[in-house]
């Protein structure tokens, strides 16, 4: 009975112990940040990019203090912020393209009206 108690206690301790992040977790988060930078996030989503970098730095500190669960969550948050930065950048660029297309349409409309007159249907 005593051995069974020791075995169950050992299993419980092992199950509760924090596991280190995957070896490539930091590299994945760094790549996500680099992707955001290449997409233009420094200009279009600087807050999200800064959050991604800060979360990754906090995760590194978590590893130093053996707070592995916290580090894993922070790495995931860093990746999410990087993805958000990419999407916000894409949205901003799409808005710019839309505004340019709208201006071009307006110029064409003005040229058409100047050539054929207003109200031509």
Secondary structure, DSSP 8 states (H G I E B T S, - for coil): -HHHHHHHHHHHHHHHS-----TTHHHHHHHHHHHHHHHTHHHH-HHHHHHHHHHHHHHHHHHHTT-HHHHHHHHHHHHHHHHHHHHHHHHHHHHHHHHHHHHHHHHHHHHHHHHH-TT--
